[in-house]
């Protein structure tokens, strides 16, 4: 039997994630939304693309969680999107309420699933999903670092005029303005970028990475990024379904790693069939550790507001 992936929320991020997953023939897809007709229409449209793409996937749209039963992975994108001038934190209370409702249904119908959280503010929403689900930390993971490091890789590749395939980048910390791009651990064909890009210019690229989502919101005016966020979630889905043991930067619930306890923070994670299979601990400079701690503190602030700290 094919694997089953449910995507909760059929807005731009959810529908595009369904597209990537089906295009890679990773699993059968259930697209769920509270709005009647929207998931059904988008799912049917995508299903009708499968003969052209030569992909055998079942794709259904629904408003009923019963259709999501026994999903291997549930990707949660539900929530209101950011508007210009709105910070991720402004989304907090509305999306916390949505997350609570969604997770209750997910647990009821797919008690053994792995949850990937994409909704913003990311780290706080992952923490809410973790607390409401009662799942072990291995089965609740936040999508943040994959997207942030992809943005960093894009800017590095553009700067040096090299293939993005040659570029690896690491971004740690919360998904927001306090994220910690680690240039020291970022490379081009194995060469540290600190040897290829001047410090001042590198700082500019790090800042652009931290503000990557806001830059897109500013252009779009009435929406936020969705191609890269959905592709990032799909990379995590693929790593889990194919048991790749792939190391990706994700938001994970820390239990003492990096000196942080009881919070979701972006760190290097090994993803495989069991979900989060290992947190990789790397040595940080005192400055990097301090930046990561600041990031964790800002996540804790949000979690305290919605009572999931």
Secondary structure, DSSP 8 states (H G I E B T S, - for coil): ---EEEEE--SHHHHHHHHHHHHTT--EEEEE-SSTTHHHHHHHHHHTTHHHHT----EEEES-GGGGTT-SEEEE--S----TT--GGGGHHHHHHHHHHHHHHHHHH-TT-EEEE--SSHHHHHHHHHHHH---GGGEEE--HHHHHHHHHHHHHHHHT--GGGEEEEEES-SSTT-EEEEEEEEETTEEGGGTS-HHHHHHHHHHHHTHHHHHHHHHSS----HHHHHHHHHHHHHHHTT--EEEEEEEEEESGGG-EEEEEEEEEEEETTEEEEE------HHHHHHHHHHHHHHHHHHHHTT--
